[in-house]
Amino acid sequence: MSKTNKTNQDSIKTAVNGSKKPKPITKKTSLTDQKKIFVLDTSVILYDHSAIQNFQEHDVAIPITVLEELDNFKKGNDIKNFEAREFIRFIDKLSAEHKLQEWLPLNGKNKGKFRVLMNHSSSLDAVNIFGDKNDHRILNSALQLQQEMPNQNIVLVTKDINLRLKARALNLVAEDYETGKIQDVAGLYTGNDTVEDVQANVINELYEKGICDVKKVFTEAPTDNHFYILKSFKNSVLAFYNAADKQLERVDKLNAFGVKPRNAEQAFALHALLNPQVKLVSVQGVAGTGKTLLALASAIEQRREYKQIYLARPIVPLSNKDIGYLPGDIKSKLNPYMEPLWDNLKYIQNQFSETSKEYQKIKDMVELEKLVITPLAYIRGRSLSNIIFIVDEAQNLTPHEVKTIISRAGENTKIIFTGDIYQIDTPYLDSQSNGLSYLIDRAKNHPLYAHITLLKGERSELANLANELL
């Protein structure tokens, strides 16, 4: 691997990780500033195995029921299995020769203490009120701790909304785990802006020369790789701030293997997807805006520059059961989840006649595995070198999963994330805490990253009706 490429990869990882650690939940609590004890449930650990280290000087407790549940998650290749294993290893190392029922100091300056809560019975019995299940035993552990330490602020932390409501019904303070959570989703970076009252000579210069000095439009340097619709009294032009050259460039409506942009945002997206200087791209938008289609078409257009194209998506089974519950072999189990990706590929292919070389090229790419459509779980652990890697439905990933995927990037790799942050299928994620929102918020203004939010549906007028009215 070249030194320059390794530097670029490290730079992307720094952008996603951020130069500062995200503010822990303790900054958002409505309680007083006195020391607290946070009781974590299983959903928090499966979301972030390092969660117990993110509460600053406050103490953290884990009910024994959580350890029992984590034991059921430790086997497997999914990210939740990785999180479970990492947490168990950390606790094993932390406890060493100590007993877990004791308050053990967490490593680090100004850190609190940690212990495991063994008792899951309480005078105010959640099991008796709500029924016998693990969630209610976890509630009882927190309630019992509250009775044992009446002068302490006890807070249950869970990603499970229903469990938070049950806790509050029993007069127990409950909060979401907010580390890495985006506070202002409405103000999330969109990747483009419209600038009015631009001088006509600037627009003319962009049309004639294709480039323009950024100082003719802006007094300060814009966000890296940001897109603009520049308007004067009569004319307008699509423009892009090139982070490498520090100048404005005209954005043309490019054609990607027969797919043409139908609006300005799609033109911006194709520009970013086809730009060899941009190694990390995210495209966000509601159903029908063309996210996956544009990503796949741009990848096929660049097929000569990369060894393979991978198009993957996370599997979120019905009722959150593992796909092993489904009948048939592995291929028949996975086909329903992969079908939307095949639909986009067929759309691109069917723009050409069956006898055309373009049609045959796509067919050959699939048969020779130059283009591979696969579940995301099959990609984890691999080194992603010399490929375009498209991750569809990225809103169903955790921030840690997004970070893990990007950290696998090898030499000459481009990674594309697509998704809709308002259409989430996993139970413990929302528009604020999913990996796609996290990526957009943390990576903006990095020279290797570009983002665009697609607003207008282009699938059909009927699909637009559903998005706008229903």
C-alpha positions in Angstrom: 0.0 0.0 0.0 1.3 3.4 -0.9 2.1 5.9 1.8 -0.3 8.5 0.3 -3.2 6.0 0.2 -2.6 4.9 3.8 -2.6 8.6 4.8 -5.9 9.1 3.0 -7.5 6.0 4.7 -6.3 7.2 8.1 -7.7 10.6 7.3 -11.1 9.2 6.5 -11.1 7.2 9.8 -10.2 10.4 11.7 -13.1 12.2 10.0 -15.6 9.5 11.1 -14.2 9.0 14.6 -13.9 12.8 15.1 -11.1 14.7 16.8 -13.1 14.8 20.0 -15.1 12.1 21.8 -18.9 12.5 21.6 -20.5 14.0 24.6 -21.7 11.2 27.0 -25.2 10.9 28.2 -24.4 12.5 31.5 -24.3 15.9 29.7 -28.0 15.4 28.6 -29.5 14.2 31.9 -32.2 16.3 33.6 -31.0 15.3 37.0 -28.8 17.4 39.2 -25.0 17.4 38.9 -24.4 15.1 41.8 -22.9 11.7 41.2 -25.2 9.2 39.6 -25.4 5.4 39.1 -26.4 4.4 35.6 -27.8 0.9 35.1 -27.3 -0.3 31.5 -29.5 -2.9 29.8 -28.5 -5.3 27.0 -29.5 -3.1 24.1 -26.9 -0.5 25.1 -24.1 -3.0 25.2 -25.1 -4.5 21.8 -25.1 -0.9 20.4 -21.7 0.1 21.9 -19.5 -2.4 23.8 -17.5 0.5 25.3 -20.6 2.2 26.7 -19.6 1.8 30.4 -16.5 4.0 29.8 -18.6 6.9 28.5 -20.2 8.1 31.8 -17.3 10.2 33.1 -17.1 10.3 36.9 -20.5 8.5 37.4 -20.8 4.9 38.4 -22.2 2.2 36.1 -24.0 -1.1 37.0 -25.0 -4.1 34.9 -27.7 -6.5 36.0 -26.7 -10.2 36.0 -29.5 -10.7 33.5 -27.6 -8.6 31.0 -24.6 -10.9 31.2 -26.9 -13.9 30.8 -28.4 -12.3 27.6 -24.9 -11.4 26.3 -23.9 -15.0 26.6 -26.6 -15.9 24.0 -25.2 -13.3 21.6 -21.5 -14.1 21.8 -21.6 -16.6 18.9 -22.0 -15.4 15.4 -20.6 -13.1 12.8 -23.1 -10.2 13.1 -22.0 -6.9 14.7 -24.1 -7.6 17.8 -22.1 -10.8 18.3 -18.9 -8.8 18.1 -20.1 -6.2 20.6 -21.1 -9.0 23.0 -17.8 -10.7 22.8 -15.8 -7.5 23.2 -17.8 -6.4 26.3 -17.4 -9.8 27.9 -13.6 -9.7 27.3 -13.5 -6.2 28.8 -15.3 -7.2 31.9 -13.1 -10.3 32.3 -10.0 -8.1 32.2 -11.5 -5.4 34.4 -12.5 -7.8 37.2 -9.3 -9.9 37.1 -8.9 -11.1 40.7 -11.8 -9.1 42.0 -15.4 -10.0 42.6 -17.9 -8.4 40.2 -20.3 -7.7 43.1 -17.7 -5.2 44.4 -17.5 -1.7 43.0 -14.5 -1.9 40.7 -12.7 1.3 39.5 -13.0 1.9 35.7 -9.7 2.7 34.1 -9.0 6.3 33.3 -8.8 9.7 34.9 -12.0 10.9 36.6 -13.8 7.7 35.9 -16.5 6.2 38.1 -16.8 2.6 39.4 -18.5 -0.5 38.0 -20.3 -3.5 39.5 -22.7 -6.3 38.5 -26.1 -6.3 40.2 -26.9 -9.9 41.3 -30.3 -9.3 42.9 -33.3 -9.0 40.4 -36.1 -9.1 43.0 -37.7 -5.9 44.3 -40.5 -5.0 46.7 -42.0 -3.1 43.7 -41.9 -6.2 41.6 -41.8 -5.5 37.8 -42.1 -9.2 37.1 -45.3 -9.4 39.0 -46.7 -6.3 37.3 -45.6 -6.8 33.7 -44.8 -10.6 33.5 -41.8 -12.8 33.8 -39.2 -11.8 31.1 -35.6 -10.6 31.1 -36.5 -6.9 30.6 -38.6 -6.9 33.8 -35.8 -8.6 35.7 -33.5 -5.8 34.6 -36.1 -3.3 35.8 -36.2 -5.1 39.2 -32.4 -4.9 39.5 -32.5 -1.1 39.0 -35.5 -0.8 41.4 -33.7 -2.9 44.1 -30.5 -0.7 43.7 -32.7 2.4 44.2 -34.1 0.9 47.4 -30.6 0.0 48.7 -29.2 3.5 47.9 -32.1 5.9 48.4 -29.8 9.0 48.5 -28.3 8.2 45.1 -29.7 9.1 41.7 -30.3 5.8 39.9 -30.9 6.0 36.1 -31.8 3.1 33.8 -30.2 3.5 30.4 -31.7 1.6 27.5 -32.3 1.8 23.8 -35.6 0.1 24.2 -38.3 2.8 24.2 -41.0 0.5 25.7 -38.6 -0.4 28.6 -38.0 3.3 29.3 -41.8 3.8 29.5 -42.2 0.9 31.9 -39.4 2.2 34.1 -41.0 5.6 34.3 -44.3 4.0 35.2 -42.5 2.5 38.2 -41.1 5.9 39.2 -37.6 5.0 37.9 -35.7 7.6 35.9 -34.9 6.1 32.4 -33.0 7.6 29.5 -31.7 6.7 26.1 -28.0 6.1 25.5 -27.0 9.3 23.7 -23.3 8.9 23.0 -22.9 9.4 19.2 -26.5 10.5 18.9 -27.2 13.4 16.5 -29.2 16.1 18.3 -30.5 18.1 15.4 -31.6 15.8 12.6 -33.6 18.6 10.9 -30.4 20.5 10.6 -28.3 17.6 9.4 -25.8 18.4 6.6 -27.4 18.2 3.2 -24.3 18.6 1.0 -25.8 21.5 -1.2 -27.1 25.0 -1.0 -28.7 27.6 -3.3 -26.9 31.0 -3.5 -29.0 33.9 -4.9 -27.9 37.1 -6.4 -24.6 35.8 -7.8 -22.9 38.2 -10.3 -23.7 37.3 -13.9 -20.1 37.4 -14.9 -19.3 34.6 -12.4 -21.9 32.3 -13.9 -20.7 33.1 -17.4 -17.1 32.3 -16.3 -18.2 28.9 -15.0 -20.0 28.1 -18.2 -17.1 29.3 -20.4 -14.0 28.1 -18.4 -15.6 25.5 -16.2 -13.8 26.9 -13.1 -14.0 30.1 -11.0 -12.1 31.7 -8.1 -14.1 30.9 -5.0 -13.5 34.4 -3.6 -15.7 35.9 -6.3 -18.7 34.2 -4.6 -17.7 33.6 -1.0 -15.8 35.7 1.5 -14.8 32.5 3.5 -13.8 29.1 2.2 -16.9 26.8 1.7 -17.3 23.3 3.1 -15.1 20.9 1.3 -16.7 19.1 -1.6 -19.9 21.1 -1.2 -22.4 21.6 -4.0 -24.2 24.8 -5.0 -26.9 26.1 -7.3 -25.6 29.6 -8.1 -28.3 32.0 -9.4 -28.1 35.4 -10.9 -31.1 37.5 -12.1 -31.7 35.4 -15.2 -29.3 32.5 -15.2 -28.1 29.7 -12.9 -25.4 27.1 -12.9 -24.6 24.0 -10.9 -21.2 24.3 -9.1 -18.9 22.3 -6.8 -16.3 23.4 -4.4 -13.2 21.3 -5.1 -11.5 20.6 -1.8 -8.2 19.6 -3.6 -7.9 22.6 -5.9 -9.7 25.2 -3.6 -11.9 26.5 -6.5 -15.4 26.4 -7.8 -16.1 24.0 -10.7 -19.1 23.7 -13.0 -21.1 20.5 -12.4 -22.3 18.9 -15.7 -25.2 16.4 -15.9 -23.1 13.3 -16.5 -24.3 10.0 -17.9 -23.5 6.9 -15.9 -24.0 3.7 -18.0 -27.2 5.0 -19.5 -28.6 6.6 -16.3 -29.0 10.4 -16.5 -29.8 12.7 -13.6 -33.3 14.2 -13.6 -32.7 17.0 -11.1 -29.9 19.1 -9.6 -29.4 16.9 -6.6 -29.1 13.8 -8.7 -26.5 15.6 -10.8 -24.6 16.5 -7.6 -24.8 12.9 -6.5 -23.4 11.5 -9.8 -20.6 14.1 -9.7 -19.5 12.9 -6.3 -20.0 9.2 -7.1 -17.8 9.6 -10.3 -15.2 11.8 -8.7 -12.0 9.8 -8.3 -10.7 12.2 -5.6 -13.7 11.5 -3.3 -13.2 8.1 -1.6 -16.2 8.2 0.7 -19.7 9.2 -0.4 -23.1 9.1 1.3 -26.4 9.6 -0.5 -29.5 10.2 1.7 -33.1 10.4 0.6 -36.6 9.0 0.8 -37.8 6.0 -1.3 -37.8 6.6 -5.0 -35.2 9.4 -5.1 -32.7 7.2 -7.0 -30.1 6.6 -4.3 -29.2 3.0 -5.1 -29.7 3.3 -8.8 -27.3 6.2 -9.1 -24.7 4.4 -6.9 -24.9 1.2 -8.9 -24.8 3.0 -12.3 -21.8 5.0 -11.3 -20.0 1.9 -10.1 -20.6 0.1 -13.4 -19.4 3.2 -15.2 -16.1 3.0 -13.3 -15.7 -0.7 -13.7 -12.4 -0.4 -15.4 -10.9 1.5 -12.5 -11.6 -1.2 -9.9 -11.3 -5.0 -9.6 -14.8 -5.6 -8.3 -18.0 -4.0 -7.4 -19.7 -5.1 -4.1 -23.3 -4.1 -3.4 -24.3 -5.1 0.1 -27.1 -4.4 2.5 -27.7 -5.3 6.2 -30.3 -8.0 6.7 -33.1 -7.0 9.1 -35.3 -10.1 9.3 -39.0 -10.0 9.9 -39.8 -9.7 13.7 -36.0 -9.4 14.2 -35.6 -13.2 14.0 -32.4 -14.7 12.6 -32.7 -15.9 8.9 -32.2 -19.4 10.2 -35.9 -19.4 11.1 -36.7 -19.3 7.3 -37.1 -22.4 5.3 -34.7 -23.4 2.5 -31.0 -23.2 1.8 -28.9 -20.0 2.4 -29.5 -18.7 -1.1 -33.3 -19.0 -0.9 -33.2 -17.4 2.6 -31.3 -14.4 1.4 -32.9 -13.8 -2.0 -35.9 -11.8 -0.7 -33.6 -9.3 1.0 -31.4 -8.9 -2.0 -34.2 -8.5 -4.6 -34.4 -4.7 -4.4 -30.7 -4.6 -5.4 -31.3 -6.9 -8.4 -34.2 -4.7 -9.4 -31.9 -1.7 -9.8 -29.4 -3.8 -11.7 -32.2 -5.0 -14.1 -33.4 -1.4 -14.6 -29.9 -0.4 -15.8 -29.5 -3.5 -17.9 -33.0 -3.1 -19.6 -32.1 0.3 -20.9 -30.2 -1.5 -23.6 -31.3 -4.2 -26.0 -30.4 -7.8 -25.2 -28.1 -7.9 -28.2 -26.1 -4.8 -27.2 -22.6 -4.9 -25.7 -23.7 -3.0 -22.7 -26.4 -5.5 -21.8 -23.9 -8.4 -22.2 -21.3 -6.5 -20.2 -23.6 -6.4 -17.1 -24.4 -10.1 -17.6 -20.8 -11.0 -17.8 -19.9 -9.0 -14.7 -22.4 -10.9 -12.7 -21.4 -14.3 -14.0 -17.7 -13.6 -13.5 -18.3 -12.1 -10.1 -17.0 -8.7 -11.1 -20.2 -7.4 -9.7 -21.4 -9.1 -6.5 -24.6 -8.6 -4.6 -24.4 -10.0 -1.1 -25.5 -9.5 2.5 -23.3 -7.2 4.5 -22.5 -9.9 7.1 -20.6 -11.7 4.3 -18.2 -8.8 3.9 -17.2 -8.2 7.5 -13.6 -9.2 8.3 -12.4 -8.8 4.7 -9.8 -6.3 3.4 -11.6 -4.2 0.9 -8.9 -3.3 -1.7 -9.3 -2.2 -5.3 -13.1 -2.2 -5.2 -16.2 0.0 -5.1 -18.2 -1.0 -2.1 -21.8 0.2 -2.0 -23.7 -0.2 1.3 -27.4 0.1 0.8 -30.0 0.8 3.6 -27.1 2.1 5.7 -29.6 3.7 8.1 -30.0 0.2 9.6 -26.4 0.2 10.7 -25.0 1.4 14.1 -22.3 4.1 14.1 -19.8 1.4 15.2 -20.8 -0.8 12.1 -20.2 2.2 9.8 -16.8 2.8 11.4 -15.9 -0.9 11.1 -16.8 -0.9 7.4 -14.7 2.2 6.6 -11.8 0.9 8.6 -11.6 -2.1 6.2 -10.8 0.1 3.3 -7.6 -0.9 1.5 -5.8 0.6 -1.4 -7.8 2.1 -4.3 -11.2 1.6 -2.6 -14.3 3.8 -2.8 -17.1 3.3 -0.2 -20.6 4.5 -0.9 -23.4 4.6 1.8 -27.0 5.0 0.7 -30.2 5.1 2.8 -33.1 7.0 4.3 -32.6 8.0 7.9 -36.3 8.2 8.5 -37.0 4.6 7.4 -35.3 2.4 10.0 -36.2 -1.2 10.5 -34.1 -2.1 13.5 -35.7 -1.8 17.0 -32.9 0.1 18.8 -32.0 2.7 16.2 -33.7 6.0 15.2 -33.0 9.0 12.9 -30.6 10.4 15.5 -28.6 7.3 16.5 -28.2 5.4 13.2 -24.9 5.0 11.5 -25.8 7.0 8.4 -26.8 10.1 10.3 -23.6 9.7 12.4 -21.4 9.5 9.3 -23.0 12.5 7.6 -22.6 14.6 10.8 -19.0 13.6 11.6 -17.4 13.4 8.1 -18.7 16.6 6.6 -16.0 19.1 5.5 -13.4 16.4 4.9 -11.5 16.5 1.6 -12.1 12.8 0.9 -15.8 12.9 1.7 -18.9 14.1 -0.1 -22.6 13.9 0.7 -25.8 14.8 -1.0 -29.4 14.6 0.2 -31.9 13.7 -2.6 -35.3 15.4 -2.1 -37.4 14.8 -5.2 -38.8 11.3 -5.9 -38.2 10.3 -9.5 -39.6 6.7 -9.4 -43.1 7.8 -10.6 -45.8 10.3 -9.8 -47.7 7.6 -7.9 -44.7 7.0 -5.7 -44.4 10.7 -5.1 -48.0 10.8 -4.0 -47.2 8.2 -1.3 -44.2 10.1 0.0 -46.0 13.5 0.0 -49.5 12.7 1.2 -49.6 9.4 3.0 
